[in-house]
Amino acid sequence: MIATVSMTLLAQQTRDPTRLLLWLGIFIVAVVILGVAIMMVRRRVLGSDMSRETEQGFLDELRQMRDSGKMTKEEYDLARKSLTARLAGKGQPKVAKPSTRPPPPPPGLREDDAHG
């Protein structure tokens, strides 16, 4: 008798699509929340180490460009401030834009010849 009643109740519950959809929705929401929590923890744990290494690599490249003459000191300072602010999570800093001047002439070429 009890088995028959429990089978009848089970059959009624599985035939009710709204109850199934409710539990499916709850399951999907739980999975999404768990995924977001895992991403936040992962970013917090891995983000600090990766950003320092990345920042150091970019700063080394910027220094090389400045030293080789591909970038002016003003451009270097602007790029460096922008990079450090972005990695610190502050967005773009409000600094003056560098002056626009023509690039330096290639090595071995006089400045008179470079401008025509």
Secondary structure, DSSP 8 states (H G I E B T S, - for coil): -HHHHHHHHHHHHHH-HHHHHHHHHHHHHHHHHHHHHHHHHHHHHHHHHHHHHHHHHHHHHHHHHHHHTSS-HHHHHHHHHHHHHHHHT--S--------------TT--HHHHT-
